[in-house]
């Protein structure tokens, strides 16, 4: 119901693990993310490892989905 939910505990663990793997396998570069909260929280561990601020790009935010008609 939250329009901009945070990561839960499992999501934070996964974001940390992904950051570790990416930091080891990629050359350091700019970190970009959607401005949505869960995206910011996912990108933050990699930004911290690379000591690089995360750049938030509104154009990559989610496009709201139309409401589904349960009767259809």
Beta strands, then each sheet from edge to edge (+ up, - down):
strand 1: 31-33
strand 2: 54-56
sheet 1: 1+ 2+
end
